[in-house]
Amino acid sequence: MKSLFRAVGVSAAFCMSLVLLSVPAQADDTVPGDPRLAASWLASQLAAGDDVITANGATDWGLTVDVFFGLVSSGLGGNQISATAAKLEASDTSYIDTQAELGSAWGRVAKMALALDMAGLDPRAFSTSEGQRDLIDDLTAVLNPDGSFGTSWTDYFSHSLAMIALARVDGAVPADALTWLLDQQCTEPGDPGAGSFGWDDVCGFPDNDVTGMAIQALRAAGVDPADPALVAAEQWLTAQQVDGGFEAFWVVNSNSTGLAAQTLSSNAGVTGPARLFIGGLQITCTTLAASTALSVDELGAIAYEKSDLDTFTADGITDADTWMLTFATAQAILGLSNSDFTSMSAAGATPETPARTCSTPDPLEPPAENPGGPSLPAHPPQVLTGGSVLPTSSWAYWVAAVCMIAGATLLQRKVTWQ
């Protein structure tokens, strides 16, 4: 008899595992920070603009690339990623400017090269009306003897992006570029910014965003994880977390929190609270239930700060608000993934993003005139909680039915064999 129950138990467990594996994951509105909803919203913004982000009737190429990065980080929306990558590849000099303007446009060139590489396209063969351009050669052409890029004021954020692009496509970062970036780090003992990078001269204006991107650039350049400069930068950035979030220009916001959490993704002590903070600014089904001004079209978007979310909940979202909402969501979603700019890739992305809906299960209809059997609803109910759709008529139930029959057969045979 023990072998009988063991056989039946194994059969039941096996069947249950098949059923559970066949059920698609659901977006849980009780868990803050849902990258699937955010990815779906970002994809909808691209689709609405014919695969790019528009503002005031014109293409905002910079924000389009940011949204592209955010979508790639989620591993969702592969079809939309490909469509947007094609638009980037065909953008001519609309974003990167002409070869003659390279001295001031190198930061945009770096950003474009990075996006193309993530999409599996070749930054070394970028077609323009001036002829084919090698965006990697463009970057090395404006690398100055001191290790900086370009002829205009160098911001350290773009410098880091250029280093990452060169590392990914060229396989290495010029030593001078790495040395120059390290020279910008605040190393004054006792200074509040010690370990940071910023927007101004050394220790002049430490910044979370710049430090986060610099950390990723140092990793891309192959700096040892135990290197004092890298360790100091990571420690400084970690110490800037406030109630889960990170600030920029004295405002704790989802945008900076996303980049910082992405940079420190291996530190659960940072990423857990950061995800809660980002999730607290995301428009969810709970948000919609408490607002008469919002619609399901906004589901998944992430506000820049709490006051913005409060305003949206009370008054709705205007066209003017959408740009900032897109900007915030594009970078906030980075903190909900485990990939950074050194490794992000569109390869293997799920083709579509989950449906965004807050529908509730359909009520069961009155019992049918069928005294001899169970009453069934004419339309099987669905559980829709702001993300994936779980149809109760899915093949999971066929699996369950087959398993039940198999279990009964096994039991019958086992009894016979005994």
Secondary structure, 3 states (H helix, E strand, C coil): CHHHHHHHHHHHHHHHHHHHHHCCCCCCCCCCCCHHHHHHHHHHHHHHCCCCCEECCEECHHHHHHHHHHHHHHCCCHHHHHHHHHHHHCCCCCCCCCHHHHHHHHHHHHHHHHHHHHCCCCCCCEEECCEEECHHHHHHHCECCCCCECCCCCCHHHHHHHHHHHHHHHCCCCHHHHHHHHHCCCCCCCCCCCCCCECCCCCCCECHHHHHHHHHHHHHCCCCCCCHHHHHHHHHHHHCCECCEEEECCEEEHHHHHHHHHHCCCCHHHHHHHHHHHHCCECCHHHHHCCCCCCHHHCCCECCCHHHHHHHHHHCCCHHHHHHHHHHHHHHHHHHCCCCCCCCCCCCCCCCCCCCCCCCCCCCCCCCCCCCCCCCCCCCCEEECCCCEEECCCHHHHHHHHHHHHHHHHHHHHHHHC
